[in-house]
Amino acid sequence: METLTRSYLRTSGDKPLLTTSIPAHFQEIVNHYPDHEAVVAIPQQKRLSYEQLNLEIGRVARGLVGAGFGLGDRVGIWSTNNLEWILVQMGCARIGAVLVNINPSYRISELAYCLRCSLLQGLFFIPAFRKSDYAAMLTELLPEVKKCHYNELANPEFPYLRRLIYYDPSDPENCFAPQPGMLSWGDFLHQGDDVDSGRLDELGDNVQWYDPVNIQFTSGTTGHPKAVLLTHHNILNNAYFAARAMGFTERDRLCVPVPFYHCFGTVLATLLCFSCGACEVICCEHFDPQQVLTAIARERCTGIHGVPTMFIGLLDHPNFKMTDTSSLRTGIMAGAPCPESLMKRVISEMNCSEILIGYGQTEASPLTHLTERDGTFASRVTTVGRNLPHQEAKVVSTEDGTTLATGEVGEICFRGYHLMKGYYNNPAATAEAIDDEGWLHSGDLGTMDSKGYVAITGRLKDMIIRGGENIYPAEIEQVIFEHSEVAQVAVFGIPDDYWGEEIMAWIILHRTGRVTAEEIRDYCGERLAHFKVPVHVHFVSEFPLTVTGKQQKFRMRELAVEELAEGRQPESGP
């Protein structure tokens, strides 16, 4: 291993990059391991071999073609984890369509923004998630679905949207669409009855490895999510080299409690398994520690992914010590910093001797760094490892952009095959994120040592990371500011032992304003996904400001931590 003097590392790897599309690579895996178990969907009590999965993907691909979708079309899915999610993901890839991942926690305004931003043409959705009735929300957004035929959907606010496909994971092929303007899963599949295998093969042959295949939303400092456009080349290679780093093969079984809508699920779970012939175990629709533990024991899972809060939830569950986790070996923990004490428990108590820490961002497909199976314990808890093969990483000065000497703190930047094609339909934002030399600026602060290991020290971006969810304060501030009683608002993150960070809002009310913290939280809950609702609401008369009048959120954070520790946090307006 070379000794570095500058904070720059380019890795080559012992295998070349894959230059094939996702469906072409998947077909190779099917040919090699047709009888191997590919997916176990425990909540739905379904098991599919690779050959069976390939047939089901073909049915969905024909349905997509019969419904009028093709190369480059954008097809969304608004759902928790289930088998159909995977079928839609792989079916879209098969015909060259672009899958658009939509967070199942999104409220109407957030969904509407995603529909507009991605110019969405079709949407698959389930009945409900938590308190959200998806059909009712879509009917409110698109009232014409109560009267129009499913082939006649037209709304001037969403001119590209032409299909809404409803499915119930408990019995998708026997469910009935709740409105005339919606198509049931069974009827959707029948749309492909006249699409023969020759037509499907022809479409598949036209799919190139450099084509777009996925749009994932990531928040921005403007307060609005950006649509990250990723290609087959981006995410297939990221999954493939992550699997190699884990030592994952066709003999492994991955327990997946992370959400499919997130890049952790889409790329580092589903595509990772399918890149090497491993089995993906869908243990729950959304994270439930008991269901995860049951799946590990019954399915003899060898790997498990998760954010730190998930691992804490498993280790602290009353039934953990009664659960057999001896089959576990590896997995990836990412999405938030991992405390050393947690890492020790995962290794010793869960038997994950080769658990790895991952780092990256959606714009980078998502993994840029990963610790090593045979690395020292110190390197696995104090760093996020080295960049994956065929990637470049550097740490630059935040003042002039020059590459720093090793050990100096600066902004972490990435370059390579894994960088997004861009923010969909937003060239200005793309140019802000990726410089003229092709470097993606992460907004994270860190150091690189003489061996190329990177440690994260902080953030330039005004971002909160709560339980693996990236949350940008500006989006929440915009919602709170629209409240009639609010004059000014500042939202920031404060440390939390369980979530990593929690959301706090400091609010200045109008002179005659009267409102409680609970009312503010209820107001946010009606307009934002649940994980974006501030837990702490602090009413103040002024904000700490710089000499130029800018908010000093770092000072607010310091004061908030002190006040919470002393138990003197105001929770209602004056």
C-alpha positions in Angstrom: 0.0 0.0 0.0 1.5 3.3 -1.1 2.2 6.1 1.4 0.4 9.4 0.5 1.6 12.9 1.2 -1.3 14.6 -0.4 -5.0 13.9 0.3 -5.7 12.2 -3.0 -6.3 8.6 -3.8 -7.2 6.8 -7.0 -8.0 3.1 -6.7 -7.8 0.6 -9.6 -9.0 -2.8 -8.2 -8.3 -6.3 -9.4 -11.4 -6.4 -11.7 -12.4 -4.0 -14.5 -15.6 -2.0 -14.5 -18.7 -3.8 -15.8 -19.7 -2.4 -19.2 -23.1 -4.0 -19.4 -26.7 -3.0 -18.5 -28.5 -4.2 -15.4 -30.8 -6.6 -17.3 -27.9 -8.1 -19.3 -25.9 -8.7 -16.2 -28.9 -10.1 -14.4 -29.5 -12.5 -17.2 -26.0 -13.9 -16.8 -26.7 -14.4 -13.1 -29.9 -16.2 -13.9 -28.1 -18.5 -16.4 -25.4 -19.3 -13.8 -27.8 -19.8 -10.8 -31.3 -20.6 -12.1 -32.3 -22.7 -9.1 -30.7 -20.6 -6.4 -33.1 -18.7 -4.2 -33.1 -15.1 -5.3 -35.8 -13.4 -3.1 -37.6 -14.4 0.1 -40.4 -12.0 0.9 -41.3 -13.0 4.4 -44.4 -10.7 4.9 -45.9 -12.1 1.7 -44.8 -15.7 2.3 -43.2 -15.9 -1.2 -40.0 -17.5 -2.4 -38.6 -17.2 -5.8 -35.5 -18.8 -7.5 -33.6 -16.7 -10.0 -35.4 -18.4 -12.8 -38.8 -17.8 -11.3 -37.8 -14.2 -10.5 -36.8 -13.7 -14.1 -40.1 -14.9 -15.3 -42.0 -12.5 -13.0 -39.8 -9.6 -14.1 -40.7 -10.5 -17.7 -44.4 -10.3 -16.9 -44.0 -6.9 -15.3 -41.8 -5.7 -18.2 -44.5 -6.8 -20.7 -47.1 -5.0 -18.6 -45.1 -1.8 -18.8 -44.7 -2.1 -22.5 -48.4 -2.9 -22.9 -49.3 0.2 -20.8 -47.3 2.4 -23.1 -44.0 2.8 -21.4 -40.6 2.5 -23.0 -37.0 3.7 -23.2 -36.4 6.7 -21.0 -39.9 7.0 -19.6 -40.2 7.8 -15.9 -42.1 5.3 -13.8 -42.5 6.0 -10.0 -43.1 3.7 -7.1 -44.6 4.9 -3.8 -44.5 1.9 -1.5 -42.8 0.2 1.5 -40.7 -2.9 0.9 -42.3 -5.8 -0.9 -41.7 -8.2 -3.8 -43.5 -6.0 -6.3 -41.1 -3.2 -5.6 -38.3 -5.4 -6.9 -40.3 -6.5 -9.9 -41.1 -2.9 -10.9 -37.4 -1.9 -10.4 -36.1 -4.7 -12.5 -39.0 -4.6 -15.0 -38.2 -0.9 -15.7 -34.5 -1.7 -16.2 -35.5 -4.5 -18.6 -37.2 -2.1 -21.0 -35.0 0.9 -20.4 -37.5 2.9 -18.4 -36.3 5.1 -15.5 -37.5 4.0 -12.0 -38.4 7.0 -9.8 -38.1 6.2 -6.0 -40.7 8.1 -3.9 -40.4 8.1 -0.1 -43.5 6.3 1.4 -43.6 9.0 4.2 -44.2 11.8 1.8 -47.3 14.0 2.2 -49.3 15.4 -0.7 -47.2 18.5 -1.2 -44.0 16.5 -1.3 -45.5 13.9 -3.7 -46.7 16.7 -6.0 -43.3 18.2 -6.1 -41.7 14.8 -7.0 -44.3 14.3 -9.8 -43.5 17.7 -11.3 -39.7 17.5 -10.8 -39.3 14.1 -12.4 -42.0 14.7 -15.1 -43.4 11.4 -13.9 -45.4 9.4 -16.4 -46.6 6.4 -14.3 -46.9 5.6 -10.6 -47.2 2.3 -8.8 -48.6 2.7 -5.3 -49.9 0.6 -2.3 -53.0 1.2 -0.2 -51.4 3.0 2.7 -48.4 3.5 5.0 -48.9 4.5 8.7 -51.5 7.3 8.6 -51.2 8.0 4.9 -54.0 6.7 2.7 -52.3 6.8 -0.7 -55.4 6.4 -2.8 -57.2 9.2 -0.9 -54.1 11.5 -1.3 -53.9 10.8 -5.0 -57.6 11.4 -5.4 -57.3 14.8 -3.7 -54.4 15.7 -5.9 -56.0 14.3 -9.1 -59.8 14.5 -8.6 -60.5 13.4 -12.1 -59.5 9.8 -11.2 -63.0 9.5 -9.7 -64.6 9.7 -13.1 -62.1 9.1 -15.9 -61.1 5.7 -17.4 -57.6 4.6 -16.5 -56.5 5.2 -20.1 -57.8 8.8 -20.0 -56.0 10.3 -17.1 -55.2 13.9 -17.8 -54.3 16.7 -15.3 -52.9 20.1 -16.4 -50.8 20.3 -13.2 -49.1 17.0 -14.1 -49.3 16.8 -17.9 -46.9 13.8 -18.2 -48.7 11.6 -15.8 -50.9 9.0 -17.6 -51.0 5.8 -15.5 -51.7 5.1 -11.8 -51.2 1.4 -10.9 -52.6 0.2 -7.6 -51.4 -3.0 -5.8 -51.9 -4.5 -2.4 -48.9 -6.6 -1.4 -51.1 -9.0 0.5 -52.7 -10.2 -2.7 -51.7 -8.0 -5.7 -53.3 -9.9 -8.5 -56.7 -10.0 -6.8 -56.9 -6.4 -5.6 -59.3 -3.9 -7.1 -58.4 -0.3 -8.0 -60.1 2.2 -5.6 -61.0 4.6 -8.4 -62.0 4.3 -12.1 -58.9 6.3 -13.2 -56.6 3.8 -11.5 -55.4 0.5 -12.8 -55.1 -2.6 -10.6 -52.0 -4.8 -10.6 -53.8 -7.7 -12.2 -55.2 -5.5 -15.0 -51.8 -3.9 -15.4 -50.2 -7.4 -16.0 -53.0 -8.1 -18.6 -51.8 -5.0 -20.5 -48.8 -7.1 -21.6 -50.8 -10.1 -22.9 -50.1 -9.1 -26.5 -46.4 -8.2 -26.0 -44.4 -11.2 -27.2 -41.0 -12.2 -26.0 -39.4 -11.1 -29.2 -40.6 -7.5 -28.6 -39.3 -7.7 -25.1 -35.9 -8.9 -26.3 -35.7 -6.2 -28.9 -36.3 -3.5 -26.2 -33.7 -5.1 -23.9 -31.1 -5.1 -26.7 -31.6 -1.4 -27.1 -30.8 -0.7 -23.4 -27.2 0.5 -23.1 -25.0 0.5 -20.0 -24.8 4.3 -20.1 -28.5 4.9 -20.2 -30.4 6.4 -17.2 -32.2 3.8 -15.0 -33.0 5.5 -11.7 -34.1 8.8 -10.2 -33.7 9.2 -6.5 -34.6 12.4 -4.6 -32.1 14.1 -2.3 -32.8 17.3 -0.5 -31.0 20.5 -1.3 -30.2 23.7 0.6 -32.9 25.5 -1.3 -35.4 23.4 0.6 -36.6 21.4 -2.4 -35.4 17.9 -3.2 -33.3 17.4 -6.3 -33.9 14.5 -8.7 -30.6 12.5 -8.9 -30.4 10.8 -12.3 -28.3 7.6 -12.2 -27.3 5.2 -15.0 -27.0 1.4 -15.3 -23.2 1.9 -15.2 -23.4 4.0 -12.0 -25.4 1.7 -9.8 -24.6 -1.7 -11.2 -20.9 -1.2 -10.7 -21.4 0.4 -7.3 -23.4 -2.7 -6.2 -20.9 -5.1 -7.8 -17.8 -3.7 -6.1 -19.6 -3.3 -2.8 -20.4 -7.0 -3.0 -16.8 -7.9 -3.7 -15.6 -5.8 -0.8 -18.0 -7.7 1.5 -16.9 -11.0 0.1 -20.5 -11.6 -0.9 -21.2 -14.6 -3.3 -24.1 -16.8 -4.4 -23.9 -18.6 -1.1 -24.9 -15.5 0.9 -28.3 -14.4 2.2 -28.8 -10.7 3.0 -31.4 -9.5 5.5 -32.8 -6.2 4.3 -34.5 -3.9 6.8 -33.4 -0.7 5.0 -36.1 0.9 2.7 -36.0 0.2 -1.0 -36.8 3.8 -1.9 -33.4 4.8 -0.5 -30.2 4.1 -2.4 -29.2 1.8 0.5 -32.0 -0.5 -0.5 -32.2 0.0 -4.2 -28.5 -0.4 -4.9 -26.7 -1.8 -1.9 -29.3 -4.5 -1.2 -31.3 -5.5 -4.3 -28.6 -4.9 -7.0 -25.8 -6.0 -4.7 -27.5 -9.4 -4.3 -28.4 -9.7 -7.9 -24.9 -8.7 -9.0 -23.4 -11.9 -7.5 -26.3 -14.4 -7.2 -27.0 -14.0 -3.5 -30.4 -14.2 -1.9 -32.3 -11.1 -0.8 -34.5 -11.6 2.3 -37.2 -9.0 2.7 -37.7 -9.3 6.4 -40.4 -6.6 6.9 -42.4 -3.9 5.0 -40.7 -1.3 7.1 -38.3 -1.6 10.0 -39.5 -3.8 12.8 -36.8 -5.3 15.1 -38.7 -8.4 15.9 -39.4 -9.3 12.3 -35.7 -8.6 11.5 -34.5 -10.9 14.2 -36.9 -13.7 13.2 -35.7 -13.4 9.6 -32.1 -13.7 10.6 -32.7 -16.8 12.6 -35.1 -18.6 10.3 -33.4 -17.8 7.0 -29.9 -18.2 8.3 -28.9 -14.8 6.9 -25.2 -14.2 6.5 -25.4 -10.4 6.1 -27.5 -7.5 7.3 -27.6 -3.9 6.3 -28.8 -1.0 8.4 -28.3 2.5 9.9 -26.9 2.7 13.4 -30.4 3.2 15.0 -31.5 -0.1 13.4 -28.7 -2.0 15.0 -29.4 -0.4 18.3 -33.0 -1.4 18.0 -32.0 -5.0 17.4 -29.4 -5.2 20.1 -31.7 -3.7 22.7 -34.8 -5.7 21.8 -36.1 -7.9 24.6 -35.8 -11.0 22.4 -32.4 -10.4 21.0 -30.5 -12.7 23.4 -33.0 -15.5 22.6 -32.3 -15.1 18.8 -29.8 -17.2 17.0 -27.6 -14.8 15.0 -24.7 -17.2 14.6 -25.2 -17.3 10.8 -24.3 -13.6 10.4 -20.9 -12.6 9.1 -21.1 -9.3 7.4 -23.1 -6.3 6.3 -22.9 -2.6 5.9 -23.7 0.1 8.5 -24.1 3.5 6.9 -26.3 6.6 6.9 -24.9 8.1 10.1 -21.7 7.9 12.3 -21.3 4.6 14.1 -20.2 4.9 17.8 -17.3 2.6 18.7 -19.3 1.0 21.5 -22.0 0.0 19.0 -19.5 -1.4 16.6 -18.1 -3.6 19.4 -21.6 -4.9 20.2 -22.4 -5.7 16.6 -19.2 -7.7 16.2 -19.4 -9.5 19.5 -23.1 -9.9 20.2 -24.5 -10.2 16.7 -21.5 -12.3 15.4 -21.0 -9.8 12.5 -17.2 -10.1 12.6 -16.8 -8.6 9.1 -19.4 -5.7 9.5 -18.3 -2.7 7.3 -18.8 1.0 7.7 -19.9 2.7 4.5 -20.0 6.3 3.4 -21.2 8.2 0.3 -24.2 10.1 -1.1 -27.0 9.5 -3.5 -25.2 11.6 -6.2 -22.4 9.0 -6.0 -24.5 5.9 -6.6 -24.2 6.0 -3.4 -21.1 4.3 -2.0 -17.7 6.1 -2.2 -15.9 4.6 0.8 -16.0 1.3 2.7 -13.9 -0.1 5.5 -12.1 -3.4 4.9 -13.0 -6.9 6.3 -9.5 -7.5 7.4 -8.8 -3.9 8.6 -7.9 -3.1 12.1 -10.7 -2.4 14.6 -9.4 1.2 14.9 -9.7 1.8 11.1 -13.2 0.3 11.1 -14.5 2.7 13.7 -12.5 5.9 13.4 -12.6 6.1 9.5 -15.0 5.3 6.7 -12.3 3.4 4.9 -10.8 4.0 1.5 -12.6 4.7 -1.8 -14.0 1.8 -3.7 -12.1 0.5 -6.9 -12.1 2.7 -9.9 -12.9 5.8 -7.9 -11.0 8.9 -7.0 -11.2 10.9 -3.8 -9.5 14.0 -2.5 -9.7 16.5 0.4 -9.5 20.1 -0.6 -9.2 23.5 1.0 -12.6 25.2 1.6 -10.9 28.5 0.8 -9.1 28.0 -2.5 -9.9 24.4 -3.6 -6.3 23.1 -3.5 -5.6 19.5 -2.5 -4.5 19.4 1.1 -1.7 17.5 2.7 -2.7 14.3 4.5 -4.2 14.9 7.9 -5.5 18.3 7.1 -9.3 19.0 7.3 -11.1 20.0 4.2 -14.0 19.2 1.9 -14.2 15.6 0.6 -14.6 15.4 -3.2 -15.2 12.4 -5.5 -14.7 11.6 -9.2 -15.3 8.4 -11.3 -17.8 6.1 -12.9 -20.1 6.5 -9.9 -21.0 10.1 -10.3 -24.6 10.9 -11.3 -25.5 11.8 -14.8 -26.8 15.0 -13.2 -29.9 16.4 -11.4 -32.8 15.6 -13.8 -33.9 18.7 -15.7 -31.7 20.9 -13.6 -28.4 21.7 -15.3 -27.7 24.7 -13.0 -27.8 22.6 -9.8 -25.7 20.0 -11.5 -23.0 22.6 -12.4 -23.0 23.7 -8.7 -22.4 20.2 -7.5 -19.9 18.9 -10.0 -17.0 21.3 -11.0 -15.4 21.7 -14.4 -12.9 19.0 -13.7 -15.6 16.4 -13.0 -15.3 16.4 -9.1 -18.4 16.1 -7.1 -18.2 18.3 -4.0 -19.7 16.4 -1.1 -20.2 19.3 1.4 -18.7 17.0 4.1 -15.5 17.9 6.0 -12.9 15.3 6.7 -9.3 14.2 6.6 -7.3 11.6 4.6 -4.4 9.8 6.2 -1.2 8.6 4.5 -2.9 5.3 3.6 -5.9 6.9 2.0 -8.4 6.3 4.9 -10.9 9.0 5.3 -12.4 10.3 8.5 -15.5 12.5 8.6 -15.2 15.5 10.9 -18.2 17.6 10.1 -20.4 19.2 7.4 -20.3 22.3 5.2 -23.9 21.7 4.1 -26.7 22.7 6.4 -27.9 19.2 6.8 -29.4 17.0 9.6 -28.9 13.3 9.5 -31.6 11.6 11.6 -31.5 7.8 11.7 -30.0 7.6 8.2 -32.5 10.2 6.7 -30.8 13.3 5.2 -32.9 16.3 6.1 -32.4 19.9 5.0 -33.6 22.6 7.3 -34.6 25.0 4.6 -37.5 22.7 3.5 -38.9 22.6 7.1 -38.2 26.3 7.6 -40.3 27.1 4.5 -43.3 25.2 5.9 -43.1 26.7 9.4 -42.6 30.2 8.0 -46.0 29.9 6.2 -47.7 29.6 9.6 -49.6 32.9 10.2 -48.1 33.4 13.7 -44.5 32.9 12.7 -42.2 35.9 11.9 -38.9 34.1 11.7 -37.7 30.5 12.0 -34.4 28.6 12.1 -34.1 24.8 12.0 -31.0 22.8 12.9 -30.0 19.5 14.3 -28.9 18.7 17.9 -27.2 15.5 19.1 -29.4 12.6 20.1 -28.2 9.3 21.6 -30.6 7.2 19.5 -31.2 9.0 16.2 -27.8 10.5 15.9 -29.4 13.9 15.5 -32.9 15.3 16.2 -34.6 18.3 14.7 -35.0 21.6 16.6 -36.8 24.7 15.5 -36.2 28.1 16.9 -39.1 30.4 16.2 -39.7 34.2 16.6 -43.4 34.9 16.6 -45.2 38.0 15.4 -45.6 40.6 18.1 -49.2 39.4 18.8 -48.5 35.8 17.9 -49.8 33.0 20.1 -49.0 29.3 19.3 -47.8 26.3 21.2 -45.0 23.8 20.3 -47.6 21.1 19.8 -49.5 23.2 17.3 -46.4 23.8 15.4 -45.6 20.1 15.3 -49.2 19.3 14.2 -48.9 21.9 11.5 -45.7 20.4 10.2 -47.1 16.9 10.4 -49.9 17.7 8.0 -47.4 19.0 5.4 -44.2 17.1 5.9 -43.0 13.5 6.2 -43.1 12.4 9.8 -39.3 12.3 10.1 -39.0 16.0 9.2 -41.3 17.2 12.0 -39.3 19.0 14.7 -39.2 17.2 18.0 -38.0 20.3 19.8 -39.6 23.7 19.4 -38.0 26.7 21.1 -39.7 30.2 21.0 -37.2 33.1 21.3 -37.2 36.8 20.9 -34.0 37.0 18.8 -31.5 34.8 17.0 -27.7 34.9 17.4 -26.4 36.7 14.3 -23.2 37.4 12.5 -22.1 41.1 12.0 -23.6 40.8 8.5 -26.9 39.7 9.9 -26.7 35.9 9.1 -28.1 33.3 11.5 -25.5 31.6 13.6 -26.9 28.1 13.8 -23.8 26.7 15.4 -24.4 29.1 18.3 -28.1 28.2 18.5 -27.1 24.5 18.6 -24.6 25.2 21.5 -27.2 27.1 23.5 -29.9 24.5 22.8 -27.7 21.6 24.0 -26.9 23.6 27.2 -30.6 24.4 27.9 -31.8 20.9 27.2 -29.1 19.5 29.6 -30.4 21.9 32.3 -34.0 21.1 31.6 -35.0 24.7 30.8 -36.2 24.5 27.2 -39.3 26.7 26.5 -42.0 24.6 24.7 -44.6 27.2 24.1 -45.0 30.7 22.7 -45.0 33.9 24.8 
